[in-house]
Amino acid sequence: MAASIKKVSPASARAHTRKKKQGSSLSLPPGMFKMISLVVLVGLAAWFYKVIQPPAPAICGTPNGPPVTSSRIKLRDGRHLAYMEAGVPKAKAAHKIIYIHGFASCKHDLLPVSPDLAEELGIYLVAFDRAGYGESDPDPKKSVKSTALDIEELADQLSLGPKFYVTGFSMGGELTWGCLKYISHRLAGAALIAPVGNYWWPGFPANVSKEAYSMQLAPDKWAVGVAHYAPWLTYWWNTQTLFPSSSVIAKRIEIFSDADLKVLSKFQGRPYTAYVTQQGLFETLHRDMIVGFGSWEFDPLDLDDPFPGKEGLVHLWHGTEDWIVPVILSQYVSQKHPWIKYHEVPGAGHLFPLADGMADAIVKALVQGKN
Ligand SMILES: *[C@@H]1O[C@H](CO)[C@@H](O)[C@H](O)[C@H]1NC(C)=O
């Protein structure tokens, strides 16, 4: 070891010091310094840009993707939409209902309507995987409007006739507003079940959106804030491990009320959990957050009655013990829109449609409940 230590003579050490001193006393030309900073900055930006890019989705039916096992239709832009039917055959049906699933869910989460009720009232149900979920192709242009148009196309390709019902749960409830806005002429009625509210709809008074926002856990405040203000950072934010990301994605137990804990096993124990996001997290969960909490091109709080001639009715259901979507949002919405039939369910949590009898009650009110 000692042999490898270079002997430094006092003279050369002095020369070295002198050189160093000279070097430090010579300042870099200002242009040079700017140049180096720029190179470092560009390098960092390029690295960061790469890190925040979501990976490409694994599209169903492609060599790198999962297999196609569902019935699917081909949409206007070539995307496939997977669907699943239930209830009575549509040829026999008196009422046709399209179900819009929530966040981190899929067509298999269709409202569990009992066969007896379906038979008694002649109810046909169809659920579809929203773009990017399950076996439906991702839609990089996904929006509230594109989802409504997917629904209209599904109805037409399945020949559901001029009118059908829509019902959406949670984030699917939020997307139901898009149906009321863009395809209300096709609707026989609608039910919004524990619908997510967007804190950035301008029609919410500041105190209502602030209070609802503050009821979320800190990680969710951040997650929805990032989705709204920096959508390009959503993938990174929700996959990094430095800061806690969405507790809804993480399904942290604190977000469930006692009422939810009673039915939670029905939700957590779903055998198709892997199917939901099999094409990737970005085109499912992250894009949902970007669409749901983005800046909308219309404000549901400004919407006029989509059924001015009483040709249909809009139902809004919300549980008072919902810790995931605060009930005060639906309370305000129903107060603002007297044409909404509001059903507040005392003691119910967010997952109440899974509680015994609830799905039947919701569907019964939908198809029979003309005011
Ligand atoms: C918001 O303010 C209005 C008017 O002051 C009040 O009536 C309402 O109860 C408040 N809502 C909430 C959720 O704080």
The ligand as a Gaussian input file, in Angstrom:
#p B3LYP/6-31G(d) Opt

LIG

0 1
 C      -71.517000      27.764000       3.795000
 O      -71.971000      29.080000       4.000000
 C      -73.389000      29.238000       3.921000
 C      -73.722000      30.724000       3.980000
 O      -72.976000      31.356000       4.956000
 C      -74.030000      28.436000       5.051000
 O      -75.430000      28.569000       5.019000
 C      -73.632000      26.975000       4.877000
 O      -74.149000      26.199000       5.949000
 C      -72.130000      26.808000       4.800000
 N      -71.859000      25.435000       4.441000
 C      -70.880000      24.727000       4.973000
 C      -70.737000      23.319000       4.523000
 O      -70.115000      25.170000       5.788000

